[in-house]
Amino acid sequence: MTAERQQFREGLRPRAAKRFARGEASSLWLDDLHITWTLPAA
């Protein structure tokens, strides 16, 4: 991972944590932060 990407990811964590603490649905803030998430294949 590049240093630029690492810095970007570090910046997302506090934003996501605040939204999680407010009780927002994870699907909403993941979409707002342009994060895709899928379950691993079984």
N, C-alpha and C positions, 0 to 999 in steps of 0.2 A: 504494500500500500504506500502510495506517495505521501510525503509530508503534508501536501496540500489537502489530500483526501482525509488524512488523519485529523487535521485541524477542523475540517468541515464536520466530520463525525463528532468530534468533541463538542462542537458548538450545538449540535442537535440534542445531546443528552439533557442539558438543563431545560431546554424548551419542552421536550417531551415529558420530563419529570413534572414540570409545573402543570401541564395539561392533564397528566395522569392524576395528580393530586387534586385537581378540581373535579375529578370524576368524569371527564369526557371519555367517550367511547374511543378505544384505541384505533378503531378503523377510521375515525374522523381525523385524528391528528396524524396518523401514518399517511393518510392521503394528502393532507395539507403540507406535510413535510416531504412529500414525493418519495415515500419509502414503500417499496414493495416487499411483501412478506408472504411466503407460502409455507405450508406444512411440508416437512420432508416426506418423501415417499415411504410407504410402509414396507 
